[in-house]
Amino acid sequence: MSYSPDLSEKTAVVTGGGKGIGKAIALGLAQCGAKVVVAARTAGEIEAVADQIRSAGGQAHAKVTDLTQSDQIEALVQDTVNTFGGINILVNNAARSFFRPLIDLREDGFDKIFDTNVKATFLLSRAAAKIMMQQGGGRIINITTVGAERGGPMMGIYHSSKAAVKMLTMCMATEWASMNILVNAVGPGMTRTHFSQPIWANPEIERQLVSRIPQGRLAEPQDIVGAVLFLCSDAAGFITGQTIYVDGGTLANS
Ligand SMILES: NC(=O)c1ccc[n+]([C@@H]2O[C@H](COP(=O)([O-])OP(=O)(O)OC[C@H]3O[C@@H](n4cnc5c(N)ncnc54)[C@H](OP(=O)(O)O)[C@@H]3O)[C@@H](O)[C@H]2O)c1
């Protein structure tokens, strides 16, 4: 990646960093010199990302974490502080969804989506912010989606959860700005990952999707990284409460 702000004094936590967009963000932060803690439930995936960072000369730590468990959120923060001495950057990237109509979504499906996407974002941000306050500041970046801005079928509770994360971003930004904790969001358009595979794996659906994206293609995970690095950089020092959409013009075309 050509854009490479100096993050060599920083420690970053990336949730859902074992694959997809989170993996690309973890590797991007490490290339900028940050020490990176990669967190998700699948040990093999996060260990592989941490190994890749260490093989390239960086510092990384993998922490198995189920973000729906508040004690594991606390353990992630404590483990990061014990390993690297603090937390300067938190990327709340992990999320889940179910691809089905609202009429068929079960109550426990709603709970899994909101617990992972909204409640964990709040609990982890709050726990990290307590560390950042002691250190004199920090950056929190929440990964949302273009779906936070408009209705649509099959992922209604997921989109509702991400709209909640957008509002949470603004509220945390408002309360924590005086502590020099800047909170922003990055909203990808449709990105080619495991998460969205049920959608883009069908060539006809992919063709229809791409026809509505002005830049004429889906995003790749690497496309999302630059906006996150910018929001972690000194250049973004007076930006808080914002969402940057990385969507090839999708929302402009709605
Ligand atoms: N792909 C897209 O088209 C797209 C578009 C817009 C926004 N986004 C957003 O981008 C972010 C990353 O998505 P992606 O496409 O990269 O998805 P992905 O490849 O499916 O990765 C999701 C990550 O979240 C982790 N995760 C899920 N539940 C978890 C839990 N309870 N505890 C800890 N980790 C958990 C998963 O790891 P484990 O299963 O190992 O825990 C995985 O590493 C999400 O916030 C998503 O909403 C994606």
The ligand as a Gaussian input file, in Angstrom:
#p B3LYP/6-31G(d) Opt

LIG

0 1
 N      -18.166000      -7.905000       2.860000
 C      -18.976000      -6.906000       2.617000
 O      -19.603000      -6.828000       1.522000
 C      -19.171000      -5.805000       3.610000
 C      -19.840000      -4.650000       3.193000
 C      -20.038000      -3.621000       4.112000
 C      -19.561000      -3.740000       5.400000
 N      -18.910000      -4.874000       5.786000
 C      -18.437000      -4.941000       7.170000
 O      -17.054000      -5.200000       7.177000
 C      -16.697000      -5.892000       8.374000
 C      -15.899000      -7.128000       8.048000
 O      -16.684000      -7.945000       7.207000
 P      -16.042000      -9.062000       6.258000
 O      -16.793000      -8.984000       5.000000
 O      -14.560000      -8.968000       6.272000
 O      -16.527000     -10.365000       7.048000
 P      -15.851000     -11.818000       7.318000
 O      -14.822000     -12.113000       6.289000
 O      -16.982000     -12.754000       7.505000
 O      -15.141000     -11.570000       8.709000
 C      -15.906000     -11.323000       9.868000
 C      -14.992000     -11.456000      11.055000
 O      -15.762000     -11.222000      12.263000
 C      -15.397000     -12.213000      13.207000
 N      -16.487000     -12.436000      14.160000
 C      -17.786000     -12.704000      13.900000
 N      -18.453000     -12.917000      15.046000
 C      -17.555000     -12.753000      16.059000
 C      -17.622000     -12.845000      17.475000
 N      -18.753000     -13.170000      18.121000
 N      -16.501000     -12.626000      18.192000
 C      -15.342000     -12.319000      17.579000
 N      -15.201000     -12.211000      16.238000
 C      -16.293000     -12.437000      15.499000
 C      -15.122000     -13.466000      12.355000
 O      -14.224000     -14.359000      12.989000
 P      -14.688000     -15.686000      13.796000
 O      -15.850000     -16.284000      13.061000
 O      -13.451000     -16.505000      13.789000
 O      -15.030000     -15.199000      15.167000
 C      -14.400000     -12.843000      11.156000
 O      -13.022000     -12.721000      11.425000
 C      -18.023000      -6.177000       9.095000
 O      -18.242000      -5.177000      10.071000
 C      -19.060000      -6.037000       8.010000
 O      -20.303000      -5.655000       8.507000
 C      -18.710000      -5.912000       4.921000

